[in-house]
Amino acid sequence: MSFEHILFSIDAGVALLSLNRPEQLNSFNGRMHEEVQEALRLVRRSNDVRVLLLTAEGRGFCAGQDLADRNVVPGAEAPDLGESIERYYNPLVHTLRDLPIPVICAVNGVAAGAGANIPLACDLVLAARSASFIQAFCKIGLIPDSGGTYALPRLVGMARAKALAMLGERLSAEQAEQWGLIYRCVEDAELRDEAIKLARHLATQPTYGLGLIKRSLHASLDNSFEQQLTLERDLQRLAGRSEDYREGVSAFMAKRTAQFKGR
């Protein structure tokens, strides 16, 4: 399938989805949203995809919403931004967060507005040293969306979350790593290679179990201790019935490399 605003491919268990409107800093318009949704549907339906890698082309990761795609002419009826969020952004971050496989995000250059929060719905975020994260919403009278108001306080604490959201200051990739907002900051020239290397490694691992790890960690944010212990029991039961668990134990006993299938 061909796309206009994204690049999409599947190779060796890794689905690579790259935003491709570089002249607009990969800001979202309706068409790009629809193409991303279609690519994610292909990922969900495929039995061959073990890992998703999300990144972007050009000098920036994503500048958020393409404001040229919004009607803000004086005297015109105000656009319904809530409809856009419900139709596009919320389904996007829900899908990234809930995919039962590892999701890696490689952030190149500026990540602003929704573009700063979409990576936070992914599991492992690598960022180029020159990359930056900007909660730019406050500069045009809006609030952080795409899960920003949920993720930021949990990742960096309420005080820093409020500062990022209310001041809209640039947060460097190095500072984002130090604050725990992302997994790792890497040199610019190494970003794509490091992200692909990580994705290919994970694609050889017991990805069914990794999906259960995601599910358990996400639930822990709202569960009580007792609820989490119960969930661990239930998910471990599922993991223990998987082909990957059987293969992992068999390979360990035979002192050979396991051949996991993600089932």
Secondary structure, DSSP 8 states (H G I E B T S, - for coil): ---SSEEEEEETTEEEEEE--GGGTT-B-HHHHHHHHHHHHHHHH-SS--EEEEEESTTEEE-SB-GGGS---TTS----HHHHIIIIIHHHHHHHHH-SS-EEEEE-SEEETHHHHGGGGSSEEEEETT-EEE-GGGGGT----TTHHHHHHHHH-HHHHHHHHHH--EEEHHHHHHHTSSSEEE-GGGHHHHHHHHHHHHHTS-HHHHHHHHHHHHHHTT--HHHHHHHHHHHHHHHHTSHHHHHHHHHHHHTS-------
